[in-house]
Structure formats: C-alpha cells, structure tokens
C-alpha cells in the first residue's frame, strides 16, 4: 500500500472514528442527563421522606416530652405535699416531745413524793407492828396464865 492509500484510509478511519466518538459523546451526554434527572428525583424523594420522618419524630418526641413534663409536674406536686405533711408531723412530734418530757418530769416528781410518804408510812407501820407483836406476846402470856388458872379452878371443883 502506498502512502496515499494509507492516508486515505487514515482519513476515512478518522472521520468514522470522529463520527463514532460524537455519537458516543451524545449518548453519554444523554445518559448523563437521564442519570442526573433520576438522581435528582431520587434525591427529592429521599428529602421528602426524610423530612416526613423528621416531622413524625419531632411530633413523637414532643408528645413524649409533654407526657414526661406532666408526670414530672405531678411528682413535684406530690413531693411538695409530702414534704409539707412531713414538716407538720415533725412539728407535732417536737411539740408532743416537750409535753411528754414535762409530764414525765411531773410523774417522776410525784413518784418521788409518794415514795417519801410511803417510806414514812412503812416506818410508822413497822413500829406499830412491833408494838402489836409485843402486845400479842403479852396477851399470849396472860392467856396462858389464864388457862392455867382455869385448869386449876376446874380441878378444885
């Protein structure tokens, strides 16, 4: 093959390849545009779904937060009521403790006085019992003597 034929083949090949390259570029451009459209559509759909999901999550979290706030408020009120009642009970106990201590001191004082009176009464009664014992011994002796006298009188009869 000579140079001119080669040149001709080369030019023919270049034109065919250029044409093929242009067609491929067009097809790639079309494909790229379609992919961009599809990706854009997918992106929009994902954005919409994510937005809807985010809204649902916000709603549920808001509802949950409201429920927790309500329960916290109720528990706070209950705790405040219990604290108030506990303070009242503590005040009453302190008041009663003072009254009980005074009553206890009064009872101890009264018992002390009564113990003193009882000690005196026991000493007095003890001396009376001793005197009664002496008198009883004398009665026994006299009774014994009387029985002796009665026996003698009966024997004389």
Backbone torsions as a table, in degrees:
resi	resn	phi	psi	omega
1	UNK	NA	140.3	-177.1
2	UNK	-94.4	177.9	-172.1
3	UNK	-69.3	-34.6	-177.6
4	UNK	-72.5	-39.8	178.4
5	UNK	-64.8	-43.4	178.1
6	UNK	-61.2	-41.2	179.5
7	UNK	-65.2	-39.1	-179.3
8	UNK	-66.9	-44.8	175.7
9	UNK	-60.5	-40.2	-179.3
10	UNK	-65.2	-42.2	179.7
11	UNK	-68.7	-39.7	178.2
12	UNK	-63.6	-45.2	178.5
13	UNK	-63.1	-41.6	179.1
14	UNK	-63.4	-40.5	-178.9
15	UNK	-69.2	-41.4	179.5
16	UNK	-66.0	-43.6	179.2
17	UNK	-65.5	-40.1	177.7
18	UNK	-61.3	-43.6	179.3
19	UNK	-63.8	-43.6	179.0
20	UNK	-64.2	-41.2	178.8
21	UNK	-63.0	-40.7	178.2
22	UNK	-64.8	-42.0	179.5
23	UNK	-65.5	-41.2	178.5
24	UNK	-64.3	-42.9	178.2
25	UNK	-61.1	-41.2	178.6
26	UNK	-63.6	-45.6	-179.8
27	UNK	-63.1	-44.0	178.5
28	UNK	-62.5	-40.9	178.0
29	UNK	-62.5	-44.5	179.0
30	UNK	-63.2	-45.6	178.9
31	UNK	-61.8	-42.1	178.7
32	UNK	-62.7	-43.0	177.8
33	UNK	-62.9	-42.2	179.8
34	UNK	-65.8	-41.3	178.0
35	UNK	-63.9	-40.8	177.7
36	UNK	-61.7	-41.9	178.5
37	UNK	-63.2	-45.7	-179.2
38	UNK	-63.3	-44.6	179.1
39	UNK	-63.2	-39.6	177.2
40	UNK	-62.6	-43.9	178.9
41	UNK	-63.7	-45.7	177.8
42	UNK	-61.1	-42.3	180.0
43	UNK	-62.4	-42.8	178.2
44	UNK	-63.4	-44.1	179.6
45	UNK	-64.0	-42.8	178.1
46	UNK	-63.4	-41.1	178.3
47	UNK	-61.8	-43.5	179.1
48	UNK	-62.1	-46.5	-178.3
49	UNK	-66.2	-42.0	178.1
50	UNK	-64.3	-38.8	177.7
51	UNK	-63.4	-44.0	179.3
52	UNK	-64.3	-42.3	178.6
53	UNK	-63.6	-41.8	178.2
54	UNK	-62.4	-42.4	178.1
55	UNK	-62.6	-43.6	178.7
56	UNK	-63.1	-42.9	178.6
57	UNK	-63.4	-41.4	177.8
58	UNK	-61.7	-42.2	179.4
59	UNK	-63.0	-47.2	-178.9
60	UNK	-65.5	-42.0	178.1
61	UNK	-64.7	-37.4	177.4
62	UNK	-64.2	-44.3	178.8
63	UNK	-63.4	-43.1	178.7
64	UNK	-63.6	-41.5	178.2
65	UNK	-62.7	-41.1	177.7
66	UNK	-63.1	-43.6	179.0
67	UNK	-62.6	-43.5	179.5
68	UNK	-64.6	-39.8	177.6
69	UNK	-62.0	-43.0	179.2
70	UNK	-62.5	-46.0	179.8
71	UNK	-64.8	-40.5	178.8
72	UNK	-63.0	-41.1	178.6
73	UNK	-63.3	-46.1	179.3
74	UNK	-60.6	-45.3	180.0
75	UNK	-64.5	-36.3	178.2
76	UNK	-64.8	-43.5	178.6
77	UNK	-62.9	-45.4	178.9
78	UNK	-60.5	-43.6	-179.8
79	UNK	-64.1	-40.5	178.2
80	UNK	-65.1	-40.8	177.4
81	UNK	-62.7	-45.4	179.7
82	UNK	-63.4	-39.4	178.5
83	UNK	-63.1	-43.4	179.3
84	UNK	-62.0	-47.1	-180.0
85	UNK	-63.4	-39.4	178.9
86	UNK	-64.0	-38.8	177.9
87	UNK	-64.8	-40.5	177.8
88	UNK	-63.0	-45.8	179.5
89	UNK	-60.3	-42.5	179.9
90	UNK	-62.9	-42.6	178.7
91	UNK	-63.0	-43.2	179.7
92	UNK	-63.2	-43.6	179.7
93	UNK	-63.2	-41.0	178.6
94	UNK	-63.0	-43.4	178.9
95	UNK	-62.2	-47.4	-179.2
96	UNK	-65.9	-34.9	179.6
97	UNK	-62.2	-42.5	178.0
98	UNK	-63.2	-44.4	178.7
99	UNK	-63.9	-42.1	179.4
100	UNK	-64.2	-40.8	178.6
101	UNK	-62.9	-42.1	179.2
102	UNK	-64.8	-45.5	178.9
103	UNK	-61.5	-41.2	178.1
104	UNK	-61.3	-46.9	179.2
105	UNK	-61.2	-41.1	178.2
106	UNK	-62.9	-43.4	179.6
107	UNK	-63.2	-45.3	179.5
108	UNK	-60.9	-41.3	179.3
109	UNK	-64.4	-46.3	178.9
110	UNK	-61.7	-43.1	178.3
111	UNK	-61.7	-41.4	178.1
112	UNK	-59.9	-45.2	179.5
113	UNK	-64.2	-44.8	-179.3
114	UNK	-65.3	-35.5	177.5
115	UNK	-63.3	-42.7	178.3
116	UNK	-60.9	-44.5	179.2
117	UNK	-62.5	-43.6	179.5
118	UNK	-63.5	-39.1	178.4
119	UNK	-61.1	-44.8	178.4
120	UNK	-63.5	-43.1	-180.0
121	UNK	-63.0	-40.6	-179.5
122	UNK	-65.3	-43.4	178.5
123	UNK	-61.7	-44.7	179.9
124	UNK	-63.6	-44.6	179.6
125	UNK	-65.4	-36.6	179.6
126	UNK	-62.4	-43.2	178.9
127	UNK	-67.9	-36.7	177.1
128	UNK	-63.5	-42.3	179.5
129	UNK	-63.0	-39.7	178.5
130	UNK	-62.8	-42.2	179.4
131	UNK	-66.4	-40.4	178.8
132	UNK	-63.2	-40.3	179.2
133	UNK	-60.4	-45.8	178.6
134	UNK	-60.5	-46.2	179.6
135	UNK	-61.7	-40.5	-179.9
136	UNK	-64.2	-39.0	177.8
137	UNK	-63.7	-42.7	178.5
138	UNK	-64.2	-39.8	178.0
139	UNK	-61.8	-42.6	179.8
140	UNK	-62.1	-43.9	-179.9
141	UNK	-63.3	-45.2	-179.1
142	UNK	-66.0	-42.2	179.1
143	UNK	-60.6	-42.8	-179.8
144	UNK	-62.6	-42.1	179.3
145	UNK	-65.6	-40.0	179.2
146	UNK	-64.6	-40.2	178.9
147	UNK	-64.2	-37.4	178.4
148	UNK	-64.3	-44.5	179.2
149	UNK	-64.7	-40.3	179.4
150	UNK	-62.8	-41.8	-179.3
151	UNK	-64.1	-40.1	179.3
152	UNK	-66.1	-42.5	-179.1
153	UNK	-66.0	-37.9	-179.8
154	UNK	-68.5	-35.2	-178.3
155	UNK	-73.3	-27.0	179.8
156	UNK	-76.0	-29.5	-175.1
157	UNK	-63.7	NA	NA
